Amino acid sequence: MTDPVVVGVDGSPPSEMAAQYAADAAVRRSAPLMLVHGYLHPFRYGVPFDPYAVRLPPPSDEAVQMLDELAAELRTTHPDLTVATRQAPGGPAAALIDASQHAQLLVVGSRGHGGFSGLLLGSVSAQVTAHAHCPVLVVRPPEPPGSAAKPDAGPVVVGVDGSAASALAAAFAADEAVRRDTKLIAIHIWSLDASTPPRSTYEETEATAGAAAEALLAGAAAEAQRNHPELNIERQLVHALDPTQRLLDASRNAGLLVVGSRGRGGFSGLLLGSTSQALAHHAHCPVVIAHPHGHRG
């Protein structure tokens, strides 16, 4: 059975946008769609919590209605799509991370109610992008706000840095570009640093480093081309000190930006302030953090 595309929903407009985006992704993958709502029940002041209670609290009637109505809407807009729903007690982050163990893609909105309140440390989106067991797609709102433009219009952009994580990101990005019938733009941002082998002069050092950067980018593009001979691939080699800002700039005209979860230099992980987390928070298009399947954080 094909693993589903999973999307976190909470009734907010951003999560409904994420659900529509996830439905499109599921159709492109010929996969089912799973709508997951993780909920917590607040306990009233003065009412003790019984740690020995066996029954888990049921979801609210409003949550059940929200899921049923959203599933019905998606079945109408995507007639060939299989849509299932899941209510999970214990909180949205835990529910989505658990569901990601058997998903091919996990989709979340960048803003929402409660735990889906943004990409700040401790929020659902931040926890999911850091700890999911599959690639995570963060759906960014259209720009300018309120515009009718499709959030996935434009080429797929991938940042590569020579790490295993960026190789995974490049493979995901190439597959996605083929599914969308669009161009893949592979970007490598390089600069001189302490690891650059010194030469006799600064000019020679810079030229050597630039040649190595060009070879790295060419190798990543060649690998994608071998797997997808029909794919239109554009290479962009950028000499800059700030990879985050350059990728943010590239996201302005992109339909999707893909980065690895860990890498070298600016792609150094999913800590607050890292490239991956900053892009998920500030990019001008949807962003994929390309975790390997089975990732355990």
C-alpha positions in Angstrom: 0.0 0.0 0.0 1.3 3.5 -0.9 2.3 5.6 2.1 0.0 8.7 2.4 0.7 12.4 2.2 -0.1 13.6 5.7 -1.2 17.1 6.5 -1.8 18.8 9.9 -5.1 20.6 10.1 -6.6 22.7 12.9 -9.5 24.7 11.2 -7.4 27.8 10.6 -7.2 29.3 7.0 -3.4 28.5 6.8 -4.0 24.9 7.6 -6.8 24.7 5.1 -4.4 26.1 2.5 -1.9 23.5 3.6 -4.6 20.8 3.1 -5.3 21.9 -0.4 -1.6 22.0 -1.2 -1.2 18.5 0.3 -4.1 17.2 -1.8 -2.4 18.5 -4.9 0.9 16.8 -3.8 -1.0 13.5 -3.1 -2.5 13.6 -6.6 0.9 14.1 -8.2 2.2 11.1 -6.2 -0.9 8.9 -6.8 -1.0 8.6 -3.0 -3.8 8.8 -0.5 -4.2 11.9 1.8 -4.4 11.7 5.6 -5.8 14.7 7.5 -4.4 14.7 11.1 -5.8 16.8 13.9 -3.9 16.5 17.2 -5.7 17.9 20.2 -5.2 18.6 23.8 -8.0 18.9 26.4 -7.6 21.6 28.9 -8.5 20.5 32.5 -10.6 22.9 34.4 -9.2 24.5 37.5 -10.0 22.4 40.6 -10.8 19.2 38.7 -8.0 16.7 39.4 -6.5 14.7 36.6 -6.7 11.0 37.2 -3.4 9.4 36.1 -5.0 5.9 36.2 -7.8 6.7 33.8 -7.8 4.3 30.9 -10.0 6.1 28.4 -8.5 8.9 26.4 -10.6 12.1 26.0 -12.5 12.2 22.8 -12.1 15.0 20.3 -14.6 17.9 20.5 -17.7 17.9 18.3 -16.3 21.0 16.6 -13.0 19.2 15.7 -14.9 16.2 14.3 -17.1 18.5 12.2 -14.1 20.5 11.0 -12.3 17.3 9.8 -15.4 15.9 8.1 -16.2 19.1 6.3 -12.6 19.6 5.1 -12.4 16.0 3.9 -15.6 16.4 2.0 -14.4 19.6 0.4 -11.1 17.9 -0.7 -13.0 15.0 -2.2 -15.0 17.4 -4.2 -12.0 19.4 -5.5 -10.0 16.2 -6.1 -12.5 13.5 -7.2 -9.9 10.8 -7.7 -8.2 11.3 -4.3 -8.6 9.0 -1.3 -9.0 11.1 1.8 -8.9 9.7 5.4 -8.9 11.5 8.7 -7.3 10.9 12.1 -7.9 12.5 15.5 -5.0 12.1 17.9 -5.0 13.1 21.5 -1.7 14.3 23.0 -1.1 17.4 21.0 -0.5 18.3 17.3 3.3 18.1 17.2 3.4 14.6 18.7 0.5 13.5 16.4 2.2 14.7 13.3 5.7 13.4 14.2 4.1 10.0 14.9 2.2 10.0 11.6 5.3 10.9 9.7 6.8 7.5 10.4 4.5 6.0 7.7 4.2 9.0 5.4 6.0 9.9 2.2 5.5 13.6 2.8 4.3 15.7 5.8 2.7 19.1 5.1 2.1 21.9 7.6 1.0 25.5 7.4 3.2 28.3 8.6 0.5 29.8 10.8 -2.6 28.4 12.6 -4.4 28.1 15.9 -2.8 27.0 19.1 0.3 24.9 18.3 0.2 26.0 14.6 0.9 29.6 15.6 4.2 30.1 13.7 7.7 28.9 13.3 9.0 30.0 16.7 11.0 27.8 19.0 8.5 25.3 20.6 5.8 25.7 18.0 4.3 22.8 16.2 5.9 23.7 12.8 9.4 24.1 14.4 9.1 20.8 16.2 7.8 18.9 13.2 10.5 20.3 10.8 13.2 19.3 13.3 12.0 15.8 14.3 9.8 14.4 11.5 10.6 11.0 10.0 10.0 12.1 6.4 10.4 15.2 4.2 8.4 18.1 5.6 6.7 20.8 3.4 5.9 24.1 5.1 3.3 25.9 3.1 3.9 29.7 3.0 1.0 32.1 2.3 0.9 33.7 -1.1 2.7 37.1 -1.6 1.4 39.7 -1.5 -1.0 38.5 1.2 -4.5 37.9 -0.2 -3.3 37.4 -3.8 -4.8 34.6 -5.8 -1.5 33.3 -7.1 -0.9 29.6 -6.7 1.8 29.1 -4.1 3.5 26.4 -6.2 3.8 28.4 -9.4 7.4 28.7 -10.6 10.5 26.5 -10.7 11.8 24.2 -8.0 14.9 25.6 -6.3 17.3 23.5 -4.3 20.3 24.5 -2.3 23.3 22.2 -2.6 26.5 22.2 -0.5 28.1 18.8 -1.1 26.7 17.1 2.1 24.7 13.9 2.1 21.7 15.9 3.3 21.9 18.2 0.3 22.2 15.2 -2.0 18.9 14.0 -0.5 17.4 17.4 -1.0 18.6 17.5 -4.7 17.1 14.1 -5.4 13.7 15.2 -3.8 13.8 18.5 -5.7 14.5 16.8 -9.1 11.6 14.3 -8.5 9.3 17.2 -7.6 10.3 19.3 -10.6 9.5 16.3 -12.9 6.1 15.9 -11.2 5.3 19.6 -11.7 6.7 19.6 -15.2 8.9 22.6 -14.4 12.5 23.6 -14.3 15.0 22.7 -11.5 17.4 25.5 -10.3 20.3 24.1 -8.4 22.1 26.8 -6.3 25.5 26.5 -4.6 26.6 29.4 -2.4 30.3 29.4 -1.6 32.9 31.6 0.1 36.5 31.4 1.3 36.7 30.0 4.9 39.1 28.4 7.2 38.8 25.1 5.4 39.9 26.6 2.0 43.4 25.3 1.1 45.7 28.4 0.9 47.7 29.2 -2.2 50.5 31.6 -3.0 48.2 34.6 -3.4 44.6 35.4 -2.5 43.7 35.4 -6.2 45.0 31.9 -6.6 43.2 30.7 -3.4 39.9 32.3 -4.6 40.3 30.8 -8.0 41.0 27.3 -6.6 38.0 27.5 -4.2 35.8 28.8 -7.0 36.8 25.9 -9.3 36.0 23.4 -6.5 32.6 25.1 -5.9 31.8 24.9 -9.6 32.8 21.2 -9.7 30.6 20.5 -6.7 27.6 22.2 -8.3 28.2 20.5 -11.7 28.4 17.1 -9.9 25.0 17.6 -8.2 23.4 18.7 -11.4 24.8 15.8 -13.3 23.4 13.3 -10.7 20.0 14.8 -11.1 20.2 14.7 -14.9 21.3 11.1 -14.8 18.2 10.2 -12.9 15.9 12.5 -15.0 17.3 13.0 -18.5 14.3 14.9 -19.5 14.6 17.5 -16.7 15.6 21.1 -17.5 18.3 22.0 -14.9 19.8 25.5 -14.4 22.9 25.9 -12.3 23.6 29.0 -10.3 27.0 29.4 -8.6 26.9 32.3 -6.1 29.9 33.8 -4.3 28.5 35.2 -1.1 28.9 35.1 2.7 25.3 34.7 3.6 23.6 31.6 2.1 20.4 32.2 3.9 19.8 35.6 2.3 20.7 34.4 -1.2 18.3 31.4 -0.9 15.6 33.8 0.4 16.2 35.9 -2.6 15.9 32.9 -4.9 12.6 31.9 -3.3 10.9 35.1 -4.5 10.3 33.6 -8.0 10.2 29.9 -7.0 7.3 27.5 -6.7 9.2 25.4 -4.1 12.5 25.7 -2.2 14.1 22.5 -1.0 17.0 22.2 1.5 18.6 19.4 3.5 18.0 19.1 7.2 21.8 19.1 7.9 24.8 20.1 5.9 27.9 22.2 5.8 28.4 25.8 6.6 25.1 27.6 6.5 23.3 24.3 6.0 24.3 23.3 9.5 21.1 21.9 11.0 17.7 22.7 12.3 18.6 24.9 15.3 17.0 28.3 15.7 18.8 30.7 13.4 20.1 27.9 11.0 19.6 28.2 7.3 16.9 25.5 7.1 14.8 26.9 10.0 15.2 30.5 8.8 14.1 29.6 5.3 11.1 27.7 6.6 10.2 30.9 8.6 10.9 33.6 6.0 10.9 32.2 2.5 8.6 33.6 -0.1 7.4 30.2 -1.3 6.7 26.8 0.2 9.8 25.1 1.7 10.7 21.4 2.0 13.1 20.2 4.7 14.2 17.0 3.1 14.5 14.6 6.0 15.4 11.0 5.1 12.6 8.5 5.7 13.1 6.9 9.1 14.8 10.1 10.5 15.0 10.0 14.3 16.1 13.6 15.0 
